[in-house]
Amino acid sequence: MEFTSTTGEQQYAACVRAADDLLVGLDFDGTLAPIVEDPEQAHIHPDAPEVLVDLAEQVGAVAVVTGRPARQALALGGLEEVGNAVGDHGRELFVLGQYGNERWTSTDRRVISPAPPRGLATFTSTLPRLLHRAEAGDAWIEEKGLAVAVHTRRLDDADAAYERLLPLLTDAAKSHDLDVEPGRSVIEVRAHGMHKGAAVRRLVEELGARAVVFGGDDLGDIEAFREVERLRADGMPGLLVCSDSEEESALAELADVVVSGPDGVLALLRELASDIASARA
């Protein structure tokens, strides 16, 4: 493992020492599942379930924190089955969907979700007109219940369409008191005020965690990285892991360790679980 920050090795060692109270938070797309053209086919890496179960045996809790609806992440990741196995070790798996607006746990086993934000339905009804204005009429609109995402990946010139759409959708979202979350060839519009950083903070407080590892790959993970930085400033050990890609480099500049996609993430998690087990031996 090669650390890319000056304190990465120190933070990693501190997380190993605090394993019993360590929260490991992980994004889904690009971190546990490869990025694909059709998001509905973004199945979890085949090795991920076994790695997550082995990791859960060694740490306080594991959480998947994703912009996807929780039910979608559960299905694409086989995470209910993972939760069953995690429960056998006396641990708990959390799935926080839609940036923390939805919650599922392997103990409760039901998705808890608020009502859709005001203004979202009206905003969604304007999308066809906005796509037409941006010459991106064939962009895919994904309605998530609590959010709506516009995907440009399938378009002939995805980057150009994205650049035309982003200011239009941002202005329209603001007029409906909604937030815009740019990502890899996707622009998501959702409720104001909830993001992955807030989700991580709430979970740390709920669990009484004394250390945090967070792994992500895209702009939607920046708030989670910032929250871990704030926790570290208060003295809590925290490790930031970037699942790197050619499409997005912002997280790499903030990370303590940069790995190559889901394969690299899983290799790091295996090493973390092994080092914790060795430290206990």
C-alpha positions in Angstrom: 0.0 0.0 0.0 1.4 3.4 -1.0 0.2 6.4 0.9 -0.2 9.7 -0.9 -0.5 12.0 2.0 2.1 12.9 4.7 -0.1 11.5 7.5 -1.6 8.5 5.7 0.5 5.8 7.2 0.0 7.3 10.7 -3.8 7.5 10.2 -3.9 3.9 8.9 -2.1 2.6 11.9 -4.4 4.5 14.3 -7.4 3.1 12.6 -6.0 -0.4 13.0 -5.5 0.2 16.7 -9.1 1.5 17.1 -10.6 -1.4 15.1 -13.3 -2.3 17.6 -14.8 1.2 17.2 -13.9 1.7 13.6 -16.5 2.7 11.1 -15.7 1.8 7.5 -17.9 3.8 5.0 -17.9 3.0 1.3 -19.4 4.5 -1.8 -21.1 2.0 -4.2 -20.6 3.0 -7.9 -16.9 3.2 -8.8 -15.9 2.0 -5.3 -17.6 -1.4 -4.8 -19.1 -1.7 -8.3 -17.4 -0.9 -11.6 -18.7 2.1 -13.5 -20.8 1.0 -16.5 -22.8 2.8 -19.2 -26.1 1.5 -17.9 -26.3 2.3 -14.1 -29.0 -0.4 -13.7 -26.4 -3.0 -14.6 -23.8 -1.7 -12.1 -23.5 -4.9 -10.0 -21.1 -5.1 -7.1 -17.7 -6.6 -7.7 -17.9 -10.4 -7.4 -15.3 -10.4 -4.6 -16.9 -7.6 -2.6 -19.5 -9.7 -0.6 -16.8 -11.9 0.9 -14.4 -9.0 1.6 -17.2 -7.0 3.3 -18.1 -9.9 5.5 -14.4 -10.6 6.5 -14.0 -6.9 7.2 -17.1 -6.6 9.3 -15.8 -9.4 11.5 -12.8 -7.1 12.4 -14.3 -3.6 12.7 -17.1 -1.9 14.6 -19.4 -1.3 11.6 -19.5 -1.2 7.8 -21.7 1.2 5.9 -22.4 1.6 2.2 -23.2 5.3 1.6 -24.5 5.9 -1.9 -26.5 8.3 -4.0 -28.5 5.4 -5.2 -31.9 4.5 -3.7 -31.2 2.0 -0.9 -33.3 -0.7 -2.4 -31.4 -0.4 -5.7 -28.1 -0.7 -3.9 -29.3 -3.7 -1.9 -30.4 -5.5 -5.1 -27.3 -4.7 -7.2 -25.0 -5.5 -4.3 -26.7 -8.6 -2.9 -26.3 -6.6 0.3 -29.2 -8.3 2.2 -27.3 -11.6 1.9 -24.1 -9.8 3.0 -26.0 -8.4 6.0 -27.1 -11.9 7.0 -23.5 -13.0 7.0 -22.3 -9.9 8.9 -25.0 -10.5 11.5 -23.6 -14.0 12.1 -20.5 -12.2 13.3 -22.5 -10.0 15.7 -21.9 -6.9 13.5 -24.2 -4.7 11.6 -24.2 -3.5 8.0 -25.7 -0.1 7.2 -26.9 1.0 3.7 -27.5 4.7 3.5 -29.2 5.5 0.2 -29.8 8.8 -1.6 -26.9 10.5 0.2 -28.2 9.4 3.7 -31.9 10.3 3.2 -32.7 6.5 3.2 -31.5 4.0 5.7 -31.4 0.2 5.9 -29.7 -2.0 8.5 -29.0 -5.7 8.6 -30.8 -5.7 12.0 -33.9 -3.7 11.1 -34.0 -5.0 7.5 -36.4 -2.3 6.1 -35.8 0.9 4.2 -36.7 4.0 6.1 -37.3 6.9 3.7 -38.8 10.4 4.0 -41.3 12.0 1.7 -40.0 13.4 -1.6 -38.8 17.1 -1.3 -41.2 19.8 -2.3 -40.5 21.1 -5.8 -39.0 17.9 -7.1 -42.0 16.8 -9.1 -42.3 20.3 -10.7 -38.6 20.3 -11.5 -38.8 16.9 -13.1 -41.7 18.0 -15.3 -39.4 20.7 -16.8 -36.6 18.4 -17.6 -37.7 17.5 -21.2 -37.7 21.2 -22.1 -34.3 21.8 -20.4 -32.8 18.8 -22.2 -34.1 20.1 -25.5 -32.6 23.6 -24.9 -29.2 21.9 -24.2 -29.4 19.8 -27.3 -29.3 16.7 -25.1 -32.8 15.3 -25.7 -31.6 11.7 -25.6 -30.0 12.0 -22.1 -31.4 9.4 -19.7 -33.6 10.7 -16.9 -33.4 8.5 -13.8 -36.2 9.2 -11.2 -35.1 8.0 -7.8 -38.1 9.0 -5.7 -36.2 11.5 -3.5 -34.0 12.8 -6.4 -33.7 12.8 -10.2 -30.5 12.2 -12.1 -29.7 13.1 -15.7 -27.1 10.8 -17.3 -25.1 11.9 -20.4 -22.8 8.9 -20.6 -24.8 7.3 -23.5 -24.7 10.5 -25.7 -22.3 10.8 -28.6 -20.5 13.7 -27.0 -21.2 13.1 -23.3 -18.8 15.8 -22.0 -20.1 18.6 -24.2 -23.7 17.7 -23.4 -22.8 17.7 -19.7 -21.3 21.1 -19.8 -24.4 22.5 -21.6 -26.7 20.9 -19.1 -25.0 21.7 -15.8 -25.8 25.5 -15.7 -29.4 25.0 -16.9 -30.2 22.3 -14.3 -28.4 24.3 -11.6 -30.5 27.4 -12.2 -33.7 25.4 -12.4 -32.9 23.4 -9.2 -32.2 26.6 -7.2 -35.5 28.0 -8.2 -37.2 25.0 -6.6 -34.9 25.0 -3.4 -33.1 21.9 -4.5 -29.4 21.0 -4.5 -27.4 19.9 -7.6 -24.8 17.1 -7.2 -22.4 16.9 -10.3 -20.8 13.5 -10.9 -19.3 11.4 -13.6 -21.4 12.1 -16.7 -24.4 12.5 -14.3 -26.1 15.5 -12.8 -28.3 14.8 -9.8 -30.9 17.1 -8.2 -32.1 16.3 -4.7 -33.3 17.7 -1.4 -31.5 20.6 0.1 -29.1 19.9 3.1 -28.4 16.2 3.0 -25.1 14.9 1.8 -22.7 12.1 2.5 -20.8 14.2 5.0 -23.9 14.6 7.1 -24.6 10.9 6.8 -21.1 10.0 8.0 -21.4 12.5 10.9 -24.7 11.1 12.1 -23.5 7.5 11.9 -20.3 8.3 13.9 -22.4 9.9 16.6 -24.9 7.1 16.7 -22.2 4.4 16.9 -19.8 6.3 19.1 -17.1 5.5 16.6 -13.5 6.4 17.5 -12.1 6.1 14.0 -13.3 6.3 10.4 -12.2 5.0 7.0 -14.1 6.3 4.0 -13.6 5.2 0.4 -15.2 7.0 -2.6 -14.5 7.9 -6.2 -16.6 10.9 -7.3 -17.6 14.5 -6.5 -20.6 13.3 -4.4 -18.0 11.8 -1.9 -16.2 15.1 -1.3 -18.5 16.1 1.6 -17.8 12.7 3.3 -14.0 13.4 2.8 -14.5 16.8 4.3 -16.3 15.4 7.3 -13.5 12.9 8.0 -11.1 15.8 7.8 -13.1 17.7 10.4 -13.2 14.6 12.6 -9.4 14.3 12.3 -9.0 18.0 13.2 -10.8 17.1 16.5 -8.4 14.2 17.1 -10.2 11.2 15.6 -8.2 8.9 13.4 -9.5 8.8 9.8 -8.3 7.4 6.5 -9.4 8.7 3.1 -9.3 6.3 0.2 -9.8 7.3 -3.4 -10.9 4.8 -6.0 -9.2 6.6 -8.9 -10.3 7.0 -12.4 -9.5 8.9 -15.6 -12.9 10.7 -15.4 -12.5 12.3 -12.0 -9.4 13.4 -10.0 -10.7 15.7 -7.3 -10.7 13.1 -4.6 -7.2 12.0 -5.3 -5.9 15.3 -4.2 -7.6 14.9 -0.8 -6.9 11.2 -0.2 -4.4 9.4 2.0 -4.2 6.5 -0.4 -5.2 6.2 -4.0 -6.1 2.8 -5.5 -7.2 1.6 -8.9 -11.0 1.2 -9.0 -13.0 -1.5 -7.1 -10.1 -4.0 -7.4 -7.8 -1.7 -5.6 -10.5 -0.8 -2.9 -11.0 -4.5 -2.2 -7.3 -5.2 -2.0 -7.0 -2.4 0.6 -9.9 -3.7 2.6 -8.4 -7.2 2.6 -5.1 -5.7 3.9 -6.9 -3.7 6.5 -8.8 -6.7 7.8 -5.6 -8.8 7.8 -3.6 -6.1 9.7 -6.3 -5.8 12.3 -6.4 -9.6 12.8 -2.6 -9.7 13.1 -2.6 -6.9 15.6 -5.0 -8.8 17.8 -3.1 -12.1 17.6 
